[in-house]
Amino acid sequence: MSILERPSRERPRQARQRLRLRSRVVRAAAALGLLALVFLLGIAFARTLDERPRSGDVVTSVRTLEPLPQTPPTRTVTVTVTQP
């Protein structure tokens, strides 16, 4: 090929086949990665469901609170507010 000749835009047959094979491998790897991600998310979801609190019998407890003794105030203050 001389300097004045234009290079061919067509790729040789083997290069095209390698490119197709490479794209298939990349797609297969991406599909397997996505499948693994979905599988792991399913496991995480199942573990979350297993670890949630179980509902049991309802237990009600009743307590009576006694008020604390209070001392009378030492001084009282009256405040008058007038509005216009």
C-alpha positions as a Markdown table, in Angstrom:
| # | Residue | x | y | z |
|---|---|---|---|---|
| 1 | Met | 0.0 | 0.0 | 0.0 |
| 2 | Ser | 1.4 | 3.4 | -0.9 |
| 3 | Ile | 0.9 | 6.6 | 0.9 |
| 4 | Leu | -1.6 | 7.8 | -1.7 |
| 5 | Glu | -3.9 | 4.8 | -1.4 |
| 6 | Arg | -6.8 | 5.1 | 1.0 |
| 7 | Pro | -7.0 | 2.3 | 3.6 |
| 8 | Ser | -9.9 | 0.0 | 3.2 |
| 9 | Arg | -12.8 | 0.7 | 5.5 |
| 10 | Glu | -13.8 | -2.9 | 5.6 |
| 11 | Arg | -12.3 | -5.0 | 8.3 |
| 12 | Pro | -10.8 | -8.3 | 7.6 |
| 13 | Arg | -13.1 | -11.2 | 8.2 |
| 14 | Gln | -11.2 | -12.5 | 11.2 |
| 15 | Ala | -11.3 | -9.1 | 12.9 |
| 16 | Arg | -15.1 | -8.9 | 12.4 |
| 17 | Gln | -15.5 | -12.4 | 13.9 |
| 18 | Arg | -13.3 | -11.5 | 16.9 |
| 19 | Leu | -15.4 | -8.3 | 17.4 |
| 20 | Arg | -18.6 | -10.3 | 17.3 |
| 21 | Leu | -17.2 | -12.9 | 19.7 |
| 22 | Arg | -16.0 | -10.2 | 22.0 |
| 23 | Ser | -19.4 | -8.5 | 22.0 |
| 24 | Arg | -21.1 | -11.8 | 22.7 |
| 25 | Val | -18.8 | -12.5 | 25.6 |
| 26 | Val | -19.4 | -9.0 | 27.0 |
| 27 | Arg | -23.2 | -9.4 | 26.7 |
| 28 | Ala | -23.0 | -12.8 | 28.4 |
| 29 | Ala | -20.9 | -11.5 | 31.2 |
| 30 | Ala | -23.3 | -8.6 | 31.7 |
| 31 | Ala | -26.3 | -11.0 | 31.7 |
| 32 | Leu | -24.5 | -13.2 | 34.3 |
| 33 | Gly | -23.6 | -10.2 | 36.4 |
| 34 | Leu | -27.2 | -9.0 | 36.3 |
| 35 | Leu | -28.5 | -12.4 | 37.2 |
| 36 | Ala | -26.1 | -12.6 | 40.1 |
| 37 | Leu | -27.2 | -9.2 | 41.3 |
| 38 | Val | -30.9 | -10.2 | 41.2 |
| 39 | Phe | -30.1 | -13.5 | 43.1 |
| 40 | Leu | -28.2 | -11.6 | 45.8 |
| 41 | Leu | -31.1 | -9.1 | 46.1 |
| 42 | Gly | -33.5 | -12.0 | 46.5 |
| 43 | Ile | -31.3 | -13.5 | 49.3 |
| 44 | Ala | -31.2 | -10.1 | 51.1 |
| 45 | Phe | -34.9 | -9.7 | 50.8 |
| 46 | Ala | -35.6 | -13.2 | 52.2 |
| 47 | Arg | -33.2 | -12.6 | 55.1 |
| 48 | Thr | -35.0 | -9.4 | 55.9 |
| 49 | Leu | -38.3 | -11.2 | 56.0 |
| 50 | Asp | -36.8 | -13.9 | 58.3 |
| 51 | Glu | -35.3 | -11.4 | 60.7 |
| 52 | Arg | -38.4 | -9.2 | 61.3 |
| 53 | Pro | -40.1 | -9.4 | 64.7 |
| 54 | Arg | -42.7 | -12.0 | 65.2 |
| 55 | Ser | -46.1 | -11.0 | 66.3 |
| 56 | Gly | -47.0 | -12.8 | 69.5 |
| 57 | Asp | -49.7 | -12.7 | 72.2 |
| 58 | Val | -50.8 | -9.2 | 73.2 |
| 59 | Val | -49.8 | -8.4 | 76.7 |
| 60 | Thr | -51.4 | -5.5 | 78.5 |
| 61 | Ser | -50.1 | -4.2 | 81.8 |
| 62 | Val | -52.0 | -1.7 | 83.9 |
| 63 | Arg | -50.3 | 0.5 | 86.5 |
| 64 | Thr | -51.7 | 3.1 | 88.8 |
| 65 | Leu | -49.4 | 6.1 | 89.3 |
| 66 | Glu | -49.5 | 7.9 | 92.6 |
| 67 | Pro | -49.0 | 11.7 | 92.4 |
| 68 | Leu | -46.0 | 13.1 | 94.2 |
| 69 | Pro | -46.6 | 15.3 | 97.2 |
| 70 | Gln | -46.6 | 19.0 | 96.4 |
| 71 | Thr | -45.8 | 21.9 | 98.6 |
| 72 | Pro | -47.8 | 25.1 | 98.5 |
| 73 | Pro | -46.2 | 28.0 | 96.6 |
| 74 | Thr | -44.1 | 30.4 | 98.7 |
| 75 | Arg | -45.6 | 33.5 | 97.0 |
| 76 | Thr | -48.2 | 34.3 | 94.4 |
| 77 | Val | -48.1 | 36.9 | 91.7 |
| 78 | Thr | -51.1 | 38.5 | 89.9 |
| 79 | Val | -50.5 | 39.8 | 86.4 |
| 80 | Thr | -53.0 | 42.1 | 84.7 |
| 81 | Val | -52.9 | 42.4 | 80.9 |
| 82 | Thr | -54.8 | 45.2 | 79.2 |
| 83 | Gln | -55.4 | 45.2 | 75.5 |
| 84 | Pro | -56.1 | 48.3 | 73.5 |
